[in-house]
Amino acid sequence: MKQPSSRDRDQLSDYQRKFGTLQEECPVRAALDIVRGRWKPSILYQLKDRPRRYSELQNALPRISPQALTTQLKQLEADGLVERDVYAEVPVRVEYRLSDFGATLSDVMDSLEDWGKSYLTYRKAHL
C-alpha cells in the first residue's frame, strides 16, 4: 500500500534555499543554486530513470556519507525536484524519485553528460 509522503512544510523549510535579487535577475544563477552541491548532480542523475531506495543511492554513490545523502535529498525535496514515497510495509520502504518538475531536468542532465564526455576527451588531448 503506497502512501505519498506529506512531509510537514515547516520541516522542509529549513532546507529551502533563500532566493535573493541575484537569482531573480539571472535564471542561470537560480538553476545552478538549486542543483549546486557536491552530490546533487549525481543524486539527480541516479534518479533520472527510476525511483531508488536510500540504500540504492548509497550503493550507487559509495563515497557519500549518510548525513550528506540525507541532507541533499531533503534539500532537493524542499526545492520540489525530488519526491519521497513511503510504503506501509514492514519494514517501511522509502523511495525517492524525481518530481514531475524535477524530471524536466533529464534532458539537461543528458546534455551535461554528453558535454562532460567531450570535455574529458578534450582535456586528455589538450591539457
PEJONOR-V681557 format. One record per pair of residues at least 24 apart in sequence whose ideal C-beta (glycine too) atoms are under 7 Angstrom apart, sorted by sequence separation. I is the first residue (numbers start at 1). J is the second residue. D is the distance in Angstrom with one decimal. If there is no record, write none. Layout:
((I | J | D) (I | J | D))
This chain:
((81 | 105 | 7.0) (39 | 64 | 5.2) (39 | 68 | 6.0) (43 | 72 | 5.9) (39 | 69 | 6.9) (43 | 73 | 6.8) (40 | 72 | 5.4) (39 | 72 | 5.1) (43 | 76 | 6.6) (51 | 85 | 7.0) (37 | 72 | 5.6) (47 | 82 | 6.6) (40 | 76 | 6.3) (44 | 81 | 6.9) (57 | 96 | 6.9) (53 | 93 | 6.8) (54 | 94 | 6.1) (53 | 94 | 6.7) (53 | 95 | 5.5) (52 | 95 | 6.6) (51 | 95 | 4.3) (52 | 96 | 6.0) (34 | 79 | 5.2) (51 | 96 | 6.4) (51 | 97 | 3.7) (47 | 96 | 6.2) (47 | 97 | 6.0) (48 | 98 | 6.9) (47 | 98 | 5.0) (48 | 106 | 5.3) (15 | 74 | 4.5) (15 | 75 | 4.6) (44 | 105 | 6.1) (48 | 109 | 5.7) (12 | 74 | 6.7) (16 | 78 | 4.4) (17 | 79 | 6.7) (15 | 78 | 3.9) (16 | 79 | 6.5) (45 | 109 | 5.6) (12 | 77 | 6.2) (44 | 109 | 6.2) (12 | 78 | 4.1) (7 | 84 | 6.9) (5 | 83 | 6.6) (5 | 84 | 4.1) (5 | 85 | 5.9) (4 | 85 | 6.1) (5 | 86 | 5.3) (2 | 85 | 6.3) (3 | 86 | 5.5) (3 | 87 | 7.0) (2 | 87 | 5.5) (3 | 88 | 5.6) (1 | 87 | 6.9) (1 | 88 | 4.8))
